Amino acid sequence: MPKKAKGDKPSRLLVDLEVAWYEVNTPDEWTLTGPRNGVADELLKVTTRATEIYKEQVKLFKDQRTMSKSDVEWLKTVEISGTASDKTAAFLLRIQEAPFYLALDYLSKLLEMAKANSRHESFLAVESLKEAFLKLLPPADSGRNLVYSKQRKWSVKPDHLSRKTLAICYFEEGVKRAFFEYLKIIEVMAQDQVSHGRERAIRVLWTLGMASCEQGSNILSILANKLGDPERKIASRVVYYLQEIVNTRNDVTESIVGMVQQVIQRPGISEKAQYYGLTFLSQLRLSHKAPNLPGRLLEIYLVAFKVHVIPNMRASMAIKEKSAKRKRTEIPTVPEFSRLAKVVLTGINRALPFFKGDVEALQTDLLVPVQILMKTANCSAIIQALGLHHQIVSAGGSKDGFAKALQDFLDGKQIVKETSTYPQLFALLFKAMVANTGMPNAAIMSLVKSLISSCFRINSEAYTASTLLLLDELLRAHPSVRSMITDEQSDVGEARLEDGLSISLFELNLLSRHYNPVIASYATALLESKRIRNPMINPFESMSNLKFLDEFIASSLEKIMSSN
């Protein structure tokens, strides 16, 4: 006869109803192990005895449970002829009443309902099972996964295991098997032809992935694969769910990145799936405490550029060139590609400041997208490319070519095409010219000249005001720039560059007579070597047409009221 632990009596419940089963201390120790010799015979002994003990415990609990006759009759009636809603509610209630003693039986009943052909019945059962497993599974912060009995190597012989240990192990294996079966049902539901069913499935997966570590890889894999869902709403929702899991559980970040990488690099994957996958990656929280992640992300982004973005860009440019030769007014575009390029550039720009590797080794690959994007007629793409080039310089890469590329853009035609991109342009100019002191004075002076000159080609008061505000800040960081300012009543105001050419900002005199009093006052202050007083925080908001219209209406109403 097997030995029983001291005080272990068959007439006593082994697990307190008030304590979660995974928090019960078992007297026998074990280690996690893989396949080994002799495990089959050992497992048979353990399973046979554990099954007997657990069933004894369930019967003992039911015998000791006090239920009125009416409650017993109601439960029988519900199980036999109740509606799907009544059944799921009753089964869940029983599980929550005594998880350790009743859960396995009612989990089985709910799983059968979840497999029903009726979507309504299946959905109800799936939701009830979710609530049941949230109570049964160890929480995520415990870091605990469920294990099968065959995975345990005991510190004592199987015959010497205590009744409590065996009962807990039996229950744990039952929960693990039930949850695995539940996930298979959810995975099928995630492929439902009806989008509502798919949406329910991924919401359940998200809730479970946030709450527990159990089957974490399977849950995350199913979620990651739904980035390619044909419904845009579902794909974008998956991005949100993955972000929530990563933000809540930092321990799964690298595994999720790997799964998303597999999805976006899968042969034949749609551009939409790539876009949503890269969107998730580009929004990850980066930290110097995780030095390997930025490098891995940069590799993913560069692969995406080489395999998808650059070929699509070249194809798009070829189409535009053919269309231009045929003098067609409507030029075809590739909307999915433009989004893809933007999100990849955003990701690179976010990852580079945290990259601890050799920037020079990456520089050749990183400058390829810059060179390609600089050839487009898309102002937004060019500013993104310039931002990437500046990040490379800031991270320790070669400074060659950046100032020239920036000046070519300011002097070119593309800058007048997309006014919505100007705030990003000035953010880049501030970082490159004011905050970053590594740029030579001659390059800064040339850029200032190009920037002031561009104000007369661009019909935007906000752009001009932003230029003057930037110049005001620049004069503090680089006082030598003041030598460029020309006073009409004096001979001073010419700076000489290294090549001997002179350069001046005579345009400030014209701007000091601008019809807009704000611009005129800004330019006058700069000419008089004064700081601009009461500068606007964001001219693109303060000087917008809508803002002007609001102020005009308010002024008009004030005049009308005063006249009355």
Secondary structure, DSSP 8 states (H G I E B T S, - for coil): -----TT--TTS-SS-TTS-GGG---S--EEE--S-TTHHHHHHHHHHHHHHHHHHHHHHHHHH----HHHHHHHHHHHHH--HHHHHHHHHHHHHH-HHHHHHHHHHHHHHHHT-S-HHHHHHHHHHHHHHHHHHS-BGGGT-----GGGEEESS-GGG--HHHHHHHHHHHHHHHHHHHHHHHHHHHTT-SSHHHHHHHHHHHHHHHHHB-TTHHHHHHHHHHGGG-SSHHHHHHHHHHHHHHHHH-GGGHHHHHHHHHHHHTSTT--HHHHHHHHHHHHTS---TTSTHHHHHHHHHHHHHIIIIIHHHHHHHHHHHHHHHHTT-SS----HHHHHHHHHHHHHHHHHGGG--S-HHHHHHHHHHHHHHHTTSS-HHHHHHHHHHHHHHHHTT---TTHHHHHHHHHHSSGGGT-GGGHHHHHHHHIIIIII-TTS-HHHHHHHHHHHHHHTTTS--HHHHHHHHHHHHHHHHH-GGGGGG---TTSS---EE-TTS-EE--THHHHHTT-SSHHHHHHHHHHHTT---SS--S-HHHHTSHHHHHHHHHHHHHHHHHHH-
